Amino acid sequence: MSRTALVAIGGNSLITDNKHPDVPHQWDAVRETCRHLADMVEDGWRLVITHGNGPQVGYILRRNELAAHEVHTTPLDLIVADTQGAIGYMVQQALRNELHSRGMRRPVVSVVTQVLVDRDDPAFAHPTKPIGSFMSEADARKFEAEGWQVVEDAGRGWRRVVASPQPLRIIEEDAISRLLQSGSIVIAVGGGGIPVVHNPRGELRELNGVFAVIDKDRASAILARQLQVDLFLISTGVEQVAVHFNTPQQRNLDHVTPAELRQYMEEDHFPPGSMKPKIEAVLSYLDGGGKAALITNPPNIARALKRETGTWIESVGSKQ
């Protein structure tokens, strides 16, 4: 019986070494990640793949800054679209090549994906998501004069911040579902998707891009629920989720219920800037009727699927 997994791959799947973020090294990282994804396909899984884009968005913003005296700058919604296309291309080519090397012929396709948000989401009034490179206060004030909001980031410098509204619906869900049912491996919701809002005009409900970014894992949870996948797998930088992380009392979690995980979150075991959004995404998926979730890192996906490692989150008695 065929099983469907939505696999959300993080930045570590694209840039493994911050000292070598160039494109050739990104290709190396993507190829390595796709070997693990191909293992899942070979084991009978149907896949929907989502991915982050934070560093790549920052690079495009920096290019905008450097070239602004000669060419027009790029709006943020188009930057998200650009990175969806570029990263999607890398993943689909690397995964196709890996599958072909194993004698498997499976279509792999990327979908430039829009995600609906509420134009009245409170996040628009309180932007908190840092984007782009660090800068001096003088440069930050120049951006502020152009309409950006800027913040000082823990003594490391100043950065621009944008809103991160809650995702409500994946606009291209029907197309993604049809591609999946046809036997394709689908790459979608890159970078959390392009945030769009309804702009009513008479009886029409037009979509318009907005100046924001969406958390990739939260948007992935929405898509996983809409598609009713069997497994929501978040591939991140650690083998297992831990409580009391990086202390002598650290304890890795192998299997927890949603209630237990929620209790750990309420006890502030998961930092807001790293693990907490992933935990919130998992709980959102399970609260919405999801079957099972798994968090681990790319090299351990195969072992985690055999329940030898990773952190499984599912209700008591619901093990696959």
N, C-alpha and C positions, 0 to 999 in steps of 0.2 A: 504494500500500500504506500502510495507516494505521500511524503511529508513535506510541508512548506515551512521554511524559516526566513525570517527577515533578519539579516545580519547588518548591524550598524558598525561600520569600521571607523575608528578614531584617527586623530592626527598621527599617532605612532605608526599607523599603517602606511602613511605617505612620507613622513619625515622622521626617520629614526635617530638622526644626529643633527642637533641644531647648528653645529659647526659646518655641516655640509647639507644645506637645504636646496642646493641647485637641482635642476631638472634631471640630470643623469642619476643622481643619488635617489631622487624621488622614484624614478623608474625601477631602480633596484628594490626599493621598499615595496612598491606596488606588486612587482613580480613575486616577491616572497609571500606577501599576503594572499595573492591569487593562488599560490600553490596550496595553501590551507583551505581556501574556498573550493578549489577543484576537488580536494579530498571529500568535502561534503557532497558535491555533485556526484562523485563516483560512488558514494555510499547511499545514493538514492534521494537526496534532498533536492527539492525545488527551491530556488533562491530568489529573494529580492534583496538587493544590496543598497544600503545608504552610506553616506560618507560625510566627514567633516570638510571644512575649507578655510578655517581660521587663518593659518599662515599665508595661504595663497591670496586671500582677500587683502591682507596686510601688504603683500608685495605689490599688488596692483595699485593700491592707494599710494604707495611710495613712488611707483612709476608715474602716477598722475602728478604728484608733487614735483618731481624732477623735470617733467616734460610740459608743465602747465604753461610755460612761456611760449611754446611752439604749437601744441595741439590741445584740443578740448579735453576736459577731464571726464571721467565716467561716473554716472550715477550709481549709487550703491546697489539698486536692484539689478542693474545690468552687470555689475561686478559679480554678484551671486550667480547670475545666469552664465557668465563667462566661465567661472570656475566649475559650475556643474558640467559644462561641455568639455572643458579641458581634463578634469579629473575623471569624468565618466569615460572619456575616450581612452585614458590610460588604463583604467580598470577593465573596460570591455576588451581592449586589445590584448592585455596581458592574460586575462582569464581565458579568452578564446584560444590564444596560442597554447596555454597550458593544457586546456582540454583537448585540443587537436593533437598535442604531443602524446596524449594518453589514448588516442583513438576515439575520442568522444566528439560528436558533431552536435553542438547545441548553440542555437542563436543567443547572442549576448547583445543587449540593446540598452542605451541610455535614454532616459526621458527627462527633458528639461521640465522641472516641476514647480508649479505655483502652490502656495499654501495660504489659505484664507485666515486672516486675523481680524479682530474687531477694531475698527478705527477708533473706538472709544476705550480701548484697553488702557488701564492705568499706567502701563509701562511707558506709553508715549509721553506722559507728563514727568516721568522720572527715569531718563535713560541711564543705564548702568553697565551696558556691555562694552568693554574696551575693544577698539579696533585700531588697526594701523600700528605704526612704530612709535617708540618712545621719543619724546622731544623735550626741548628746553621750555621753560615757562614763557619766554618771549615768543617762541614759535607757536606755543599753545594759544597765547592771547590773539595771535593773528587769525588762527582758525576760529576762535571764539567770535571775533569780529565778523567772520563770514557766516555765522549762524550755527556753528558746531557747539556742542557742549563738551567741555574738557574737564578732566580730573587729574589730580596728582596721584600716582600709583605707587604707594608703599615706598617712597623714597627713591624709586628707580627712574623717575621722570614723569612727564605729563603725557596723557593720551586722550584721544577723542573717545567719546562714549555715545552709543546709540541705544534706542529702545530695543527690548527683546520681548515682544508680546507673545502671549500664549497661542499656539497653533489651534485652529478649530476644525479644519477640514482640508484634505488633500484634493486639489482641484482635478488633477489627472488620475484620480483613483480608478475610474472605470477603464481608462486606457491601460493602466498598469495591470489591472486584473485580467483584461483580455489577453495581453501579451503573456502573462504568466500561464494562463490556461492553455495558450497555444504551444507551450513548451519552451518559451524563451526564459532566459535568466535576465532579470530586469534591474538596472541601476537607476535609482530615483531619489528624490528628496535630498539631493546634494546640498550640504551646508545648511540643512534644515529647511530648504526650499526657498523660493523667492516669495517674500511676504507681500500679499496683495489684500486689498479691501474692496468691498462692494461700493460702487459710486452710483447711486440711483439717479437715473435720468428718465423721467416719465415712467414708463412701464418696464424699461430696460434695467438690468442689473449688471452694469459694466464692471469689469475688474480693472484696478489701477495699482501699480507698484507703490510701495511706501518705503520711507527711509528707516529701515530697521533690519535686524537679523533675528533669526529664529533658532532656538536651541535644537541641534540636530537630533539628539536622543528623544526629546519630547515630540518632535514631528514624526520621528520613526515609530514611536509608540502609537500615534494616531493612525499611521498607515498600517501598522501591524494589526490593530483592532479592526480597521475597515476591511482588510483582506482576510481576517480570521485565520491568521497563520497558526501553525502548531507550536512554533518556538520563536521567541524574540531574543536574539543573541546580540549582546553588546560586546564588541571586541575592543578592548582598551589596553592600557599600559601595565596592568597588573594581572597576575595569574588568578588571584582570588580577592574578593572584597574582604576587608578586615575591620574589626573594631579595635579601639585603642591603637590606631595605626601609628607605626614608627615610635612606639614606646616599649619598654620591657614587658608590658602586659598585652602586647599585640596578639590577637587571636583571629585566625583566618576562618571564614565561614564557608562551609561546603554545601550545606542545604539549610534553607530557612523558609519559613512561611511568610506570606505578606504581612501578617500581624507582627511577627517578630522583627521583620525588617523595618516596619514603620516605627516600632518602639526604639530600635537602635537609632533611627533618624531623629526622632524626637529627643533622644539623649545627646544629640550633636556629635555623633561619631563620624559623620561624613561632611567634609569641607564643602562649602557652597560653590567654590570655584572649580571643583574637580569631580568628586564622586557623588555629591548630593543630587545634581541634576539627573544623573544616570539612575539613581535609586528612585527618584520621583517619577521618571519615565517608566521604569519597570512597574511600579505600583499603579500608575495610571493605566497601563496596558492590562494588568491583572484585574484591577477594579472594574474595567470595562468588559470583562468576560474572557480575557486572554487565558491561554492554557498553561504556559510555562515560560520562564525567562532564565537566561544564563548569562553570566558576566565572566569573562576571562580574557587572556591576551592571545594574539594570533598564533604563536607557536604551540599553544596548548588547546586549541579548539578541538582537535581530534580526540585527545585524552579526556577533555571535559565532556564531550558528547557521550563518552563511555562511562561518565561519572567517576573518573579517576582524579579529577581536579576541577577547578572552576567553582563558581558559586551559583547553585541552582536555587531559584525562587519559585515555589509552587505550593499550593495548598496541601495539607496532609492527605495522603491517600491518592494523590493525583499524578504520581510519577509515571512518565511515559515508558 
